[in-house]
Amino acid sequence: MATAHAEALSMRREAVEQGAAAMPPEAIAPAGAFLAHASCPLNGEILFVGPGTSRGWP
């Protein structure tokens, strides 16, 4: 059982590394700056962002 758990964690690590490669900081920083700016019209919304997709729920 411990081996299966370790394998599951290593698969998760791979997924995180793939996600990080697909969304480097220089691609994300402009969105962060926009969201932190005083003129940003978004307030109290939940955002979901991933490689090639974004959605918002008011």
N, C-alpha and C positions, 0 to 999 in steps of 0.2 A: 504493500500500500504506500509506503514512503517513497518508493521509486516512482509510482504513478503520479504522486503529488509533485515530486521534483520535475518530472517530465512536463506536467501541466504548467508549472512556473516557468520553465525554459521556453515553452511555446508562447506564453504571455510576454516574456521578455522580447522575443522575436517580433511579435506584433507591435510592441511599443517602439522598437527600433525602426520598423518599417513605417510606422506613423510619423516618427520624428524625421525620417528621411523625406517623407512626402510633404511635410509642413515645417520647413526650417524657420528659425526665428525671424529671418529677414522677410519672410512671406507673411508672417503673422503680426509683426510689429506695427504696420500701418493701421490694421484694424484695432489693435489695442490703443493706439494713440487717438483714433477717432472716438472710441468708446469712452476714453478718459477726458476728452475735451468738454469744456463747459457748454459748447453749442450743440453737442450730440442730442438729438431728439429722443433717443431711446431712454426709457426710465421704467424700471419695474418689469422688464421683459426677460424671458428666458431664451437664450440663444443656443443653438446646436450648430457647431461648425466642424466639418471634417474635410478631408481632401476631396475637392471637387463638389462640395455641397454645403449649403448653409440654410438654416430655417430659423424662424422666430415664432414664439408663442406669446401673445399679449397677456 
